[in-house]
Amino acid sequence: MLIQNKMIQRVREKCIQDDSVSAGMMYGSFTKGEGDQYSDVEFYIFIENDKMDDFSPRQWISEVYPFDLIFYNEYGTEVVIFTNMIRGEFHFLPESEIGIIKSFKPTGVFPNTDAMYIYDSTKKLKVLLDALGGDGPKRMTDENVNFAYNNFVNAWLMGVNIMKRGELARSLEVLTHVQKFILRLIRVKEQTVERWFNSTKNLEEDISIESYNDYVSITSALKENELTDAYKNALKLAEKLYDVLAVHYKLEVNKDVIGNLYSYYLEK
């Protein structure tokens, strides 16, 4: 048994045993049948409203498994680095906020909502989780394709301007945004849009070898020659994707824009 499964079971036991806990649920790889020895463990734990002020997340987590580090990230999530080098994410919220689960629906596909269930004394959790099931949001739409294409143009121009200025490190950072939007277009072309917000996840298995090699061509180390090649290849790939996607979607960007960007790229 994976150690993560043992930790998940320990969280379940803690939820049942602790009378301050109203409900608990899990999200992430282990709820989708994708968990392995490198996967995180991720939870929402709902605390009885009148016990929230006295509740200690740090103490609660320490009784699940010893940890080396615990902190809040920029999203307000309690992140834990356990001593076994497994990452954990915990959201401790008052029971009155259990309705936040409704907001998960637009974020993706939830193939097994039963696997998300940990514990519930409120009789609300199962209903909320069941509502997450079924088809996920429609990603292959004119709106999404245009959003990705327009933002690609914006990120590409920003990155090239920064590169021309000589700020290679910052240009490399912006390249990650170029890659993100190109990758969304690739996933639309290949009809593998389930991982819309985490588009690089399982990329080696999700897309064709040709598209994977296309993606590789727009990656770079912090070297000027590699950066210039990556931005040039990104334009070529954007043009290639335009020809494919324009057959099926109403694109707002005129293809001439790609030519203008390429001319600008060649300017010294």
Backbone bond lengths (Angstrom), bond angles and torsions (degrees), N, CA, C in turn:
res aa  C-N    CA-C-N  psi(-1)  N-CA   C-N-CA  omega(-1)  CA-C   N-CA-C  phi
1 M - - - 1.467 - - 1.530 109.77 -
2 L 1.317 116.40 135.91 1.459 120.09 175.94 1.521 110.08 -63.38
3 I 1.343 116.14 144.88 1.462 120.10 179.73 1.532 110.21 -61.61
4 Q 1.352 116.68 -31.29 1.470 119.02 178.12 1.525 111.17 -60.70
5 N 1.327 117.39 -38.55 1.465 119.64 179.12 1.518 111.42 -64.21
6 K 1.325 116.18 -35.88 1.457 119.90 176.45 1.532 110.69 -67.31
7 M 1.333 116.07 -38.50 1.462 120.06 178.62 1.527 110.64 -68.10
8 I 1.324 116.68 -39.25 1.469 120.64 176.96 1.528 109.94 -61.50
9 Q 1.320 115.67 -42.61 1.462 119.50 178.38 1.525 110.78 -63.48
10 R 1.327 116.61 -37.00 1.472 120.23 178.34 1.531 110.76 -65.79
11 V 1.324 117.06 -39.09 1.466 120.30 176.00 1.525 109.78 -62.30
12 R 1.314 116.90 -42.61 1.472 120.90 178.25 1.537 110.39 -59.37
13 E 1.327 116.40 -46.15 1.462 120.66 179.28 1.515 111.39 -61.97
14 K 1.337 116.85 -41.50 1.465 120.91 179.16 1.530 110.84 -62.45
15 C 1.321 115.98 -42.44 1.470 119.67 179.60 1.524 110.94 -61.34
16 I 1.332 116.61 -42.02 1.461 121.12 -179.07 1.521 111.01 -68.39
17 Q 1.317 116.57 -39.76 1.466 121.38 -173.77 1.520 113.37 -79.76
18 D 1.311 117.39 -28.38 1.465 121.74 -173.88 1.526 109.91 -89.35
19 D 1.320 116.84 113.41 1.466 119.25 -176.60 1.523 113.39 -74.07
20 S 1.332 117.55 -2.71 1.460 119.69 174.29 1.530 111.77 -86.27
21 V 1.327 116.86 -13.15 1.464 121.58 -178.86 1.529 109.67 -90.75
22 S 1.327 116.09 126.39 1.470 121.82 178.11 1.521 111.94 -91.08
23 A 1.329 116.58 -38.12 1.463 120.77 -176.41 1.517 109.37 -160.93
24 G 1.315 115.64 157.85 1.460 120.66 177.49 1.518 110.38 -148.67
25 M 1.312 115.72 142.75 1.461 120.38 178.46 1.530 109.33 -142.98
26 M 1.318 114.59 161.04 1.451 121.64 -179.07 1.527 108.68 -119.14
27 Y 1.313 116.31 153.25 1.461 120.74 172.95 1.528 108.00 -139.41
28 G 1.312 117.25 176.67 1.457 119.91 177.65 1.518 114.29 96.79
29 S 1.320 115.42 -162.71 1.467 123.08 -169.50 1.521 113.67 -58.42
30 F 1.325 117.20 -38.96 1.459 119.57 -175.10 1.525 112.74 -71.73
31 T 1.315 117.69 -15.43 1.469 120.28 175.98 1.524 111.20 -89.48
32 K 1.334 116.89 -7.58 1.468 121.32 -177.74 1.524 112.20 -114.33
33 G 1.338 115.90 8.86 1.453 119.21 -179.45 1.504 113.62 72.44
34 E 1.343 117.30 20.33 1.459 121.43 -176.67 1.528 112.76 -114.08
35 G 1.322 117.56 2.90 1.455 120.75 -176.65 1.521 111.99 -67.76
36 D 1.333 115.98 139.28 1.465 120.97 174.86 1.526 108.75 -139.87
37 Q 1.308 117.91 -169.35 1.461 121.55 -174.03 1.519 112.94 -65.88
38 Y 1.335 117.92 -14.39 1.466 121.50 -178.49 1.531 112.69 -103.89
39 S 1.309 117.51 0.35 1.466 121.23 -173.81 1.526 112.30 -79.73
40 D 1.329 115.05 152.15 1.461 122.34 174.98 1.527 109.96 -77.75
41 V 1.334 115.30 167.10 1.462 121.70 167.70 1.520 106.67 -116.87
42 E 1.341 116.58 134.14 1.464 120.66 -168.24 1.526 110.57 -139.64
43 F 1.335 116.01 131.45 1.461 119.82 -171.53 1.526 112.72 -142.14
44 Y 1.332 114.23 153.15 1.461 123.29 161.61 1.521 106.45 -113.74
45 I 1.330 116.65 126.09 1.457 122.14 178.16 1.530 107.52 -120.27
46 F 1.321 116.37 122.99 1.468 121.08 -178.19 1.524 109.65 -103.29
47 I 1.330 114.77 128.68 1.467 123.11 -173.89 1.534 109.74 -106.72
48 E 1.323 115.86 142.00 1.464 119.31 176.59 1.523 109.69 -53.65
49 N 1.313 115.66 136.14 1.460 121.15 -171.50 1.525 113.07 -53.45
50 D 1.326 116.80 -46.05 1.465 119.71 -174.62 1.526 112.96 -78.50
51 K 1.335 117.59 -2.63 1.459 120.87 178.77 1.524 112.58 -110.69
52 M 1.321 115.86 0.41 1.458 120.07 -174.92 1.525 112.19 -65.42
53 D 1.326 117.65 -40.42 1.463 120.77 -176.44 1.519 112.23 -62.68
54 D 1.315 117.55 -33.38 1.459 121.23 -177.52 1.529 112.97 -94.96
55 F 1.310 116.12 -0.63 1.463 119.65 -176.72 1.524 110.71 -78.28
56 S 1.334 117.26 135.97 1.465 122.67 -179.85 1.532 109.96 -112.86
57 P 1.338 118.07 101.18 1.472 119.88 177.89 1.525 112.62 -57.32
58 R 1.321 116.57 -39.89 1.469 120.29 -178.39 1.529 110.93 -61.43
59 Q 1.317 116.70 -44.95 1.457 119.97 179.88 1.530 110.41 -66.14
60 W 1.319 115.98 -41.61 1.464 120.82 -178.32 1.525 110.64 -61.76
61 I 1.327 116.43 -46.14 1.466 121.00 -178.99 1.521 110.78 -66.39
62 S 1.335 117.23 -37.15 1.473 120.19 -179.76 1.520 111.88 -62.28
63 E 1.322 116.50 -24.18 1.461 120.27 179.04 1.535 112.24 -86.82
64 V 1.321 115.50 -6.25 1.467 120.50 172.81 1.522 109.40 -84.25
65 Y 1.340 115.28 -49.70 1.472 120.37 -179.36 1.530 107.01 -167.73
66 P 1.329 118.40 146.46 1.471 120.22 178.62 1.532 111.13 -60.97
67 F 1.308 115.80 145.28 1.464 119.31 179.94 1.518 110.69 -131.85
68 D 1.339 114.88 158.16 1.462 122.25 177.01 1.518 112.48 -97.53
69 L 1.328 116.31 -27.92 1.455 120.44 -174.00 1.517 109.34 -152.13
70 I 1.330 115.18 139.83 1.457 120.66 174.64 1.519 107.89 -143.79
71 F 1.342 116.30 134.31 1.462 120.06 -176.94 1.520 109.52 -161.96
72 Y 1.332 115.95 166.54 1.460 121.42 174.76 1.527 108.88 -96.32
73 N 1.328 117.08 129.58 1.454 119.32 176.27 1.523 110.56 -84.09
74 E 1.340 116.63 -173.78 1.460 120.26 -174.77 1.520 113.12 -68.85
75 Y 1.328 117.45 -13.24 1.457 121.23 179.30 1.538 112.31 -97.67
76 G 1.333 116.32 2.89 1.455 120.36 -179.93 1.513 113.75 82.25
77 T 1.334 116.29 11.97 1.462 121.60 178.27 1.517 109.95 -86.62
78 E 1.314 116.14 137.23 1.462 120.58 176.20 1.533 107.81 -79.86
79 V 1.308 115.73 112.42 1.464 121.99 -177.96 1.521 109.00 -101.97
80 V 1.323 115.46 135.86 1.459 120.90 -177.68 1.526 109.55 -126.11
81 I 1.316 115.54 132.41 1.462 121.06 169.74 1.523 106.08 -106.09
82 F 1.320 116.35 104.02 1.450 120.62 -178.81 1.536 110.47 -74.89
83 T 1.319 116.22 159.85 1.467 120.21 -176.78 1.522 112.74 -64.48
84 N 1.324 116.74 -18.74 1.469 120.23 177.36 1.530 112.06 -89.34
85 M 1.341 116.91 10.33 1.459 124.76 177.52 1.523 113.44 69.46
86 I 1.294 116.65 22.26 1.455 121.19 170.40 1.524 108.51 -94.10
87 R 1.320 115.92 136.71 1.459 121.29 176.58 1.525 109.91 -87.15
88 G 1.318 114.86 144.75 1.452 120.21 174.26 1.511 110.11 -130.45
89 E 1.323 116.17 147.92 1.459 121.53 172.59 1.526 108.01 -126.94
90 F 1.319 115.30 128.68 1.462 121.48 -177.60 1.527 109.64 -128.85
91 H 1.314 115.69 132.72 1.460 122.26 171.71 1.525 106.38 -115.30
92 F 1.316 117.08 112.27 1.462 121.80 176.45 1.526 108.03 -102.06
93 L 1.329 115.99 115.14 1.458 121.23 -176.27 1.519 109.94 -130.96
94 P 1.349 117.22 154.52 1.469 119.17 175.34 1.524 109.90 -67.73
95 E 1.315 116.16 152.02 1.459 121.64 -179.97 1.530 112.14 -54.25
96 S 1.317 116.64 -32.67 1.465 120.54 -178.60 1.523 112.77 -62.24
97 E 1.331 117.43 -15.75 1.465 121.47 -179.21 1.527 112.54 -102.27
98 I 1.318 117.70 15.24 1.463 120.33 -177.89 1.534 111.99 -62.03
99 G 1.310 116.19 -22.31 1.466 120.32 177.98 1.514 113.92 -64.66
100 I 1.350 117.44 -10.08 1.464 120.11 177.54 1.519 111.39 -58.04
101 I 1.323 116.51 -22.28 1.465 121.19 -179.73 1.528 110.92 -59.20
102 K 1.317 117.40 -30.87 1.467 120.55 178.78 1.529 111.31 -59.99
103 S 1.328 116.48 -29.79 1.467 120.12 -177.09 1.516 113.06 -74.18
104 F 1.342 118.01 -8.71 1.463 120.52 -179.63 1.525 112.01 -74.89
105 K 1.322 117.54 -26.00 1.466 122.11 -171.27 1.531 113.01 -53.33
106 P 1.344 119.46 -43.49 1.470 118.80 -178.14 1.529 114.36 -73.36
107 T 1.317 117.58 -7.35 1.461 119.22 -172.33 1.519 114.40 -87.39
108 G 1.327 118.08 -15.21 1.451 117.70 -179.31 1.512 113.42 168.97
109 V 1.332 114.12 -160.10 1.464 122.12 -178.43 1.524 108.90 -106.05
110 F 1.332 116.02 136.55 1.459 121.81 179.90 1.531 107.75 -121.29
111 P 1.341 116.79 88.63 1.463 120.31 -170.92 1.520 115.24 -70.77
112 N 1.335 117.22 -22.25 1.469 119.55 -176.87 1.523 108.89 -142.42
113 T 1.309 116.15 85.06 1.463 119.28 -177.56 1.524 111.73 -69.34
114 D 1.332 117.70 -22.96 1.469 119.65 176.17 1.521 110.79 -62.53
115 A 1.341 116.64 -34.16 1.467 120.86 -179.41 1.524 111.38 -70.54
116 M 1.325 117.44 -16.17 1.458 121.14 -179.91 1.529 111.58 -82.81
117 Y 1.313 115.99 -19.14 1.466 121.22 -175.21 1.530 110.53 -74.37
118 I 1.329 116.20 130.52 1.469 122.28 175.88 1.519 110.59 -113.81
119 Y 1.327 116.32 -55.19 1.470 120.95 -175.13 1.519 108.41 -164.69
120 D 1.339 115.78 148.46 1.458 118.61 178.11 1.520 111.02 -157.09
121 S 1.315 116.50 125.67 1.460 121.06 173.20 1.523 110.55 -109.55
122 T 1.343 116.47 -0.67 1.468 120.56 -174.58 1.531 112.80 -94.78
123 K 1.322 116.38 -18.14 1.468 122.83 -174.45 1.532 111.70 64.07
124 K 1.319 115.98 21.59 1.465 121.31 177.59 1.529 111.64 -107.98
125 L 1.308 116.83 -29.29 1.462 121.10 -169.55 1.524 112.44 -63.83
126 K 1.313 117.21 -47.06 1.469 120.34 -176.15 1.524 111.02 -59.65
127 V 1.313 117.04 -41.91 1.469 120.98 179.56 1.526 110.27 -62.72
128 L 1.325 115.86 -43.51 1.459 120.20 -179.20 1.525 111.28 -66.06
129 L 1.329 116.59 -40.38 1.456 120.01 179.05 1.530 111.41 -67.93
130 D 1.324 116.62 -42.30 1.464 119.93 179.36 1.528 111.49 -57.97
131 A 1.329 116.06 -34.04 1.470 120.33 -179.25 1.527 112.38 -67.55
132 L 1.341 117.10 -16.31 1.462 120.67 178.75 1.523 112.29 -81.07
133 G 1.315 116.81 -15.34 1.459 120.88 -175.90 1.522 112.75 -70.28
134 G 1.319 114.57 -179.09 1.461 120.09 179.82 1.514 112.06 84.63
135 D 1.321 115.31 -164.76 1.457 120.59 -178.46 1.518 110.89 -65.90
136 G 1.315 114.83 146.96 1.458 120.24 176.08 1.524 110.89 -83.35
137 P 1.324 116.88 -176.46 1.464 120.91 179.90 1.529 111.02 -60.85
138 K 1.320 116.26 149.65 1.457 120.16 175.14 1.527 109.14 -75.47
139 R 1.317 115.73 118.77 1.463 120.65 -179.03 1.533 112.17 -99.88
140 M 1.334 115.96 -30.22 1.457 120.37 -173.97 1.523 109.49 -87.23
141 T 1.341 114.44 72.56 1.458 121.85 -177.17 1.521 109.95 -127.98
142 D 1.321 116.04 160.29 1.461 120.35 175.24 1.526 110.82 -55.58
143 E 1.322 115.25 -42.12 1.470 119.70 -177.53 1.524 111.53 -60.61
144 N 1.325 117.18 -47.10 1.455 120.20 -177.68 1.525 112.21 -69.70
145 V 1.317 116.55 -39.12 1.460 119.81 179.30 1.523 109.91 -64.68
146 N 1.328 116.82 -43.46 1.469 119.72 178.64 1.524 111.73 -66.95
147 F 1.325 116.10 -38.01 1.467 118.96 177.65 1.530 109.89 -59.70
148 A 1.323 116.37 -45.38 1.468 120.17 -179.21 1.525 111.00 -67.03
149 Y 1.322 116.51 -43.59 1.463 119.46 -177.00 1.527 111.18 -67.84
150 N 1.325 116.99 -45.72 1.466 120.61 -179.56 1.521 111.28 -62.49
151 N 1.324 116.31 -41.16 1.465 119.43 -179.86 1.518 111.75 -72.35
152 F 1.314 117.11 -28.86 1.472 119.33 172.67 1.525 109.89 -60.83
153 V 1.342 116.80 -48.94 1.468 120.60 -179.52 1.520 110.43 -57.72
154 N 1.315 116.19 -45.23 1.462 120.91 -179.39 1.522 111.77 -62.27
155 A 1.348 116.59 -47.80 1.464 120.19 -178.52 1.518 111.12 -67.23
156 W 1.320 116.54 -39.53 1.467 119.96 -179.34 1.518 110.57 -61.06
157 L 1.339 117.15 -48.31 1.464 120.21 -178.29 1.525 111.19 -64.01
158 M 1.323 116.83 -40.88 1.460 119.69 177.19 1.522 110.84 -60.62
159 G 1.329 116.45 -45.64 1.455 120.11 -177.63 1.512 112.92 -65.12
160 V 1.330 116.48 -39.51 1.469 119.93 179.75 1.527 110.44 -68.94
161 N 1.330 117.15 -40.66 1.469 119.32 177.37 1.525 111.10 -60.24
162 I 1.307 115.90 -43.02 1.464 120.23 179.66 1.524 110.23 -66.17
163 M 1.317 116.81 -39.60 1.463 120.67 179.01 1.529 110.49 -64.93
164 K 1.331 116.97 -42.39 1.469 120.12 178.85 1.518 111.50 -63.09
165 R 1.321 116.04 -30.14 1.463 120.74 177.84 1.524 110.93 -72.21
166 G 1.318 116.65 -18.76 1.463 120.92 -179.79 1.507 114.52 101.81
167 E 1.361 117.34 5.35 1.470 120.56 178.79 1.529 108.85 -89.84
168 L 1.319 115.17 79.85 1.454 119.71 -173.73 1.524 112.22 -67.77
169 A 1.319 117.33 -40.36 1.467 119.99 -178.39 1.523 111.01 -62.13
170 R 1.318 116.37 -43.53 1.465 119.62 179.66 1.527 110.45 -69.32
171 S 1.327 116.48 -36.37 1.457 119.97 178.08 1.528 110.94 -62.88
172 L 1.329 116.40 -36.93 1.461 120.27 176.69 1.525 110.80 -64.47
173 E 1.334 116.57 -38.36 1.467 120.25 177.57 1.526 110.73 -62.99
174 V 1.329 116.94 -44.25 1.456 120.62 179.76 1.525 110.86 -65.92
175 L 1.326 116.79 -30.19 1.461 120.13 178.77 1.525 111.53 -58.50
176 T 1.314 117.33 -30.43 1.467 118.99 178.44 1.528 111.26 -63.72
177 H 1.333 117.41 -30.98 1.464 120.77 176.47 1.532 110.24 -73.45
178 V 1.317 116.23 -39.51 1.465 120.06 174.28 1.522 109.57 -56.73
179 Q 1.307 116.10 -47.22 1.467 121.68 -179.20 1.531 111.50 -61.84
180 K 1.332 115.83 -41.75 1.466 120.07 -177.61 1.519 111.19 -59.22
181 F 1.337 116.43 -45.99 1.464 118.92 -175.84 1.525 111.61 -76.23
182 I 1.317 117.62 -34.52 1.462 120.15 173.76 1.525 109.75 -62.48
183 L 1.322 115.93 -41.33 1.460 119.59 -177.69 1.523 111.50 -65.36
184 R 1.308 117.59 -35.29 1.466 119.84 175.77 1.524 110.37 -63.36
185 L 1.327 116.65 -39.71 1.463 120.16 177.92 1.529 110.68 -66.26
186 I 1.309 116.58 -38.65 1.464 120.11 176.55 1.520 110.18 -61.81
187 R 1.314 116.54 -43.41 1.470 119.88 -178.75 1.534 110.97 -66.54
188 V 1.316 117.90 -34.10 1.463 119.63 174.68 1.524 109.43 -64.76
189 K 1.325 116.63 -45.76 1.464 120.12 179.63 1.521 111.19 -58.58
190 E 1.325 116.22 -40.69 1.458 120.85 -175.77 1.532 112.88 -91.69
191 Q 1.332 115.87 -1.28 1.464 121.63 178.31 1.535 111.66 57.78
192 T 1.332 114.99 44.39 1.472 121.53 175.20 1.523 108.15 -125.92
193 V 1.329 115.75 63.63 1.466 121.01 -169.43 1.526 113.79 -98.48
194 E 1.336 117.43 7.77 1.465 119.07 -178.26 1.526 111.22 -61.38
195 R 1.325 117.02 -32.78 1.477 120.74 -179.76 1.533 109.43 -99.75
196 W 1.303 116.17 60.01 1.454 122.10 -174.61 1.522 112.49 -67.19
197 F 1.324 117.63 -44.51 1.465 120.80 -176.49 1.518 112.75 -87.03
198 N 1.303 117.04 -18.88 1.470 121.29 178.73 1.524 107.13 -124.63
199 S 1.318 114.67 64.05 1.456 121.00 -165.69 1.527 114.38 -67.67
200 T 1.316 118.61 -20.56 1.461 119.29 179.39 1.521 112.63 -84.37
201 K 1.327 118.16 -13.31 1.459 120.75 -177.97 1.529 110.38 -62.50
202 N 1.322 114.85 129.11 1.474 121.65 177.36 1.527 112.13 57.36
203 L 1.335 116.22 27.66 1.460 120.27 -175.59 1.524 111.91 -60.93
204 E 1.322 115.89 -34.84 1.462 120.54 -178.24 1.530 112.54 -61.17
205 E 1.328 116.17 -25.18 1.464 120.68 -179.58 1.525 112.69 -102.53
206 D 1.333 116.80 -24.01 1.469 120.17 -169.53 1.524 114.52 -83.34
207 I 1.332 118.09 -27.64 1.460 119.19 -174.64 1.518 110.63 -122.01
208 S 1.319 115.74 166.34 1.462 121.07 -177.76 1.525 111.21 -68.69
209 I 1.323 115.88 161.64 1.469 121.08 177.77 1.525 110.07 -60.74
210 E 1.332 116.86 -39.85 1.463 120.25 179.42 1.526 111.05 -60.64
211 S 1.318 116.72 -48.20 1.467 119.64 -179.61 1.522 111.51 -67.38
212 Y 1.336 116.03 -35.29 1.465 118.98 178.23 1.527 110.03 -63.60
213 N 1.323 116.52 -42.88 1.467 119.93 178.45 1.527 111.13 -66.02
214 D 1.337 116.50 -35.44 1.467 119.85 173.99 1.525 110.34 -59.60
215 Y 1.326 115.34 -43.64 1.463 119.13 179.61 1.532 110.78 -64.43
216 V 1.326 116.68 -42.64 1.468 120.51 178.22 1.527 110.66 -56.19
217 S 1.327 116.78 -36.07 1.470 120.49 -176.66 1.519 113.51 -66.81
218 I 1.341 117.96 -15.92 1.470 119.85 179.86 1.533 110.90 -107.75
219 T 1.326 116.73 19.87 1.456 121.06 173.26 1.522 109.01 -101.95
220 S 1.340 115.91 162.44 1.467 118.96 -173.13 1.513 110.97 -159.74
221 A 1.319 114.80 149.82 1.466 121.54 164.90 1.528 107.70 -88.72
222 L 1.324 116.82 176.96 1.461 120.59 -179.17 1.534 109.27 -82.41
223 K 1.317 113.63 66.12 1.461 121.44 178.82 1.524 107.04 -135.43
224 E 1.331 115.94 135.56 1.458 119.94 -172.59 1.525 112.12 -59.00
225 N 1.328 117.82 -43.32 1.456 119.32 -177.67 1.529 111.58 -65.66
226 E 1.326 117.26 -36.62 1.459 120.22 178.55 1.531 111.26 -70.81
227 L 1.321 116.15 -37.67 1.463 119.81 178.38 1.527 111.07 -64.20
228 T 1.322 116.05 -46.05 1.466 118.71 -179.05 1.531 110.65 -62.73
229 D 1.321 116.53 -38.94 1.465 120.09 178.06 1.532 110.91 -65.96
230 A 1.326 116.66 -40.45 1.462 120.06 -178.06 1.524 111.12 -64.16
231 Y 1.322 117.08 -43.21 1.462 119.89 178.80 1.530 111.32 -67.45
232 K 1.331 116.76 -38.44 1.462 119.61 177.00 1.530 110.55 -64.64
233 N 1.316 116.15 -45.63 1.465 119.79 179.71 1.520 112.25 -64.58
234 A 1.333 116.07 -31.85 1.467 119.70 177.88 1.526 110.64 -63.19
235 L 1.327 116.95 -38.83 1.462 119.97 177.10 1.524 111.33 -65.68
236 K 1.327 115.79 -43.30 1.464 119.43 178.66 1.527 110.75 -61.05
237 L 1.326 115.54 -41.15 1.457 120.16 -179.66 1.520 110.80 -69.26
238 A 1.330 117.05 -38.73 1.465 120.53 177.49 1.518 110.77 -61.57
239 E 1.320 117.03 -38.64 1.471 121.10 178.10 1.528 110.42 -67.14
240 K 1.321 115.65 -42.77 1.464 121.18 178.84 1.528 110.68 -61.13
241 L 1.328 116.64 -43.59 1.453 121.22 179.70 1.523 111.27 -68.95
242 Y 1.324 116.09 -34.37 1.467 120.43 178.23 1.526 110.21 -58.18
243 D 1.332 115.99 -46.86 1.463 120.41 -177.49 1.524 111.92 -60.87
244 V 1.339 115.74 -34.93 1.466 120.02 -179.87 1.523 111.22 -77.66
245 L 1.328 116.58 -47.11 1.462 120.97 -172.09 1.524 112.98 -76.64
246 A 1.338 117.22 -28.76 1.463 119.62 -178.14 1.524 112.12 -65.02
247 V 1.311 117.11 -18.43 1.459 121.15 177.46 1.529 110.94 -70.85
248 H 1.324 115.97 -29.68 1.463 120.90 -172.47 1.533 113.66 -112.82
249 Y 1.331 117.40 -16.80 1.461 120.48 -174.52 1.530 110.12 -131.59
250 K 1.328 115.53 151.38 1.461 121.50 177.30 1.527 108.93 -87.64
251 L 1.308 116.01 99.01 1.460 120.59 -175.87 1.527 110.62 -86.23
252 E 1.324 115.00 135.85 1.457 120.54 -179.54 1.529 111.39 -79.67
253 V 1.322 116.90 -31.32 1.461 121.50 -178.09 1.526 109.03 -78.37
254 N 1.323 116.06 128.10 1.458 119.92 173.62 1.523 108.89 -75.23
255 K 1.325 116.71 141.04 1.463 120.13 -177.70 1.528 112.10 -60.09
256 D 1.325 117.01 -23.60 1.468 119.58 178.32 1.523 111.84 -61.20
257 V 1.315 116.01 -24.20 1.470 119.67 178.49 1.527 110.43 -58.66
258 I 1.334 116.86 -38.74 1.457 120.20 179.45 1.524 110.42 -62.50
259 G 1.328 116.02 -41.56 1.464 119.56 177.27 1.513 112.03 -62.65
260 N 1.324 116.65 -40.91 1.467 120.67 178.42 1.530 111.12 -64.30
261 L 1.316 115.48 -41.07 1.468 118.68 178.38 1.525 110.95 -64.43
262 Y 1.322 116.09 -39.67 1.459 119.04 -179.62 1.530 110.89 -65.90
263 S 1.344 117.43 -40.18 1.458 120.59 176.63 1.518 110.82 -61.90
264 Y 1.319 115.39 -40.25 1.461 119.87 178.76 1.533 110.63 -65.80
265 Y 1.314 115.84 -39.12 1.465 121.56 178.89 1.530 110.61 -58.30
266 L 1.351 116.41 -38.09 1.458 120.40 -176.08 1.531 112.74 -78.26
267 E 1.344 116.89 -15.87 1.458 119.45 179.57 1.522 110.62 -67.57
268 K 1.304 116.90 143.39 1.463 121.29 177.49 1.518 110.20 -88.45
